[in-house]
Amino acid sequence: MERKKHKYKIRESVGAFIVDNKGRFLLLKTKGEGEIFWDILKGGIEKGENQLEALKRELKEELGIEKFKNIQKLGISFTFEFPDKVKKKIGFDKQRVELFLVEFCGEEDDIKIDKKEILGFVFLDKEEFLKKVTYDTTRNAFLKMLKKLKL
């Protein structure tokens, strides 16, 4: 009997390395499946949205900010697989994240996190960011960005 190949259902999304005027990068403290994670802002692209529209919506929804400038598409992306529990809940097997660099031009007090999704946030220099970020996919993409932009 021939085995059917599983066709992965991939959720398209955007993610952002957000840098402040001191050259520090934003990490969000989130909770999922009972664990704490430190990661960048990410979110799915909704029907009828382009990547930039989705990114601006996510910035507004998750951080409550519109104080940003110089949004730059990095040409860097990564894909990860969701845990089985999440797959069943959202109907996607994997998520592809197209990455952007966003300059935040406000103050930390301007950030009003969505407390349903985010537990906290911190701005860190490059070395601290690399130590604290939870996921290797994000860490590797961050390193690619630093090399590409010569930061």
Secondary structure, 3 states (H helix, E strand, C coil): CCCCCCCCCEEEEEEEEEECCCCCEEEEEEEECCEEEEECEEEECCCCCCHHHHHHHHHHHHHCCCCEEEEEEEEEEEEEECCHHHHHHHCCCEEEEEEEEEEECCCHHHCCCCCCCEEEEEEECHHHHHHHCCCHHHHHHHHHHHHHHCC
